[in-house]
């Protein structure tokens, strides 16, 4: 491992994510094989407020002494609003990206890719606990704050309510 290059990469990451990034070293790491771990909270970019986010989590990149020749390990922790199949797919995509970047300083690219993925996945999933119908949104309304779907004031994101636990419900079912 080239300590100087890693130091430059970490400095760039800390400048990019000054308030969010956590770097753990040595005994602070959750895995003894890691010489350091990078932890980054994941939340969709561009949300107008905290309740517009339907997914969240934390990214952990585990760096071994063989980095960058061996890509970092990837873990998605404390995920909310993301079902098992979607979580597995996100993990696979990030793992494939890490493998493709083997031999390169990849921590920044993986952090950015994880944020892009979580932003693209900012849609609720599952069923409304009250009416037992889907809370999933049509594809055209998932990118930005509402509209799309069925027309009227209660369509799209405006028609949903998210609790702190990230369960989503239809507004008309709760009122």
HUPE-V573625 format. One record per backbone hydrogen bond with DSSP energy under -1.0 kcal/mol. NH is the residue of the N-H (numbers start at 1). CO is the residue of the C=O. E is the energy in kcal/mol with one decimal. If there is no record, write none. Layout:
# HUPE-V573625
NH	CO	E
NH	CO	E
This chain:
# HUPE-V573625
6	2	-2.4
7	3	-2.4
8	4	-2.1
9	5	-2.5
10	6	-2.7
11	7	-2.2
12	8	-2.2
13	9	-2.2
14	10	-2.7
15	11	-1.7
16	12	-2.0
17	13	-2.7
21	17	-1.9
22	39	-2.3
24	37	-2.8
26	35	-2.0
28	25	-2.3
29	26	-1.7
34	31	-1.7
35	63	-3.1
36	63	-1.5
37	24	-2.6
38	61	-2.5
39	22	-3.1
40	59	-2.3
42	57	-3.9
52	49	-1.7
53	50	-1.0
56	80	-1.7
57	42	-1.8
58	77	-2.3
59	40	-3.1
60	75	-2.7
61	38	-2.7
62	73	-2.3
63	36	-3.0
67	64	-1.8
69	66	-1.0
70	66	-1.5
73	62	-2.3
75	60	-2.0
77	58	-3.2
80	56	-2.6
87	83	-2.8
88	84	-2.6
89	85	-2.0
90	86	-2.4
91	87	-2.5
92	88	-2.2
93	89	-2.5
94	90	-2.4
95	91	-2.4
96	92	-2.6
97	93	-2.1
98	94	-2.5
99	95	-2.4
100	96	-2.3
101	97	-1.3
102	99	-1.3
103	68	-3.6
104	101	-2.4
110	106	-2.5
111	107	-2.3
112	108	-2.5
113	109	-2.5
114	110	-2.4
115	111	-2.1
116	112	-2.4
117	113	-2.6
118	114	-2.5
119	115	-1.9
120	116	-2.4
121	117	-1.8
122	119	-1.4
123	121	-3.0
128	133	-2.9
132	128	-2.0
135	126	-2.2
141	138	-1.7
142	139	-1.2
146	144	-2.3
155	152	-1.2
159	156	-1.2
160	157	-1.8
161	169	-2.6
163	167	-2.4
166	163	-2.2
169	161	-2.4
171	159	-2.5
174	170	-1.0
175	171	-1.8
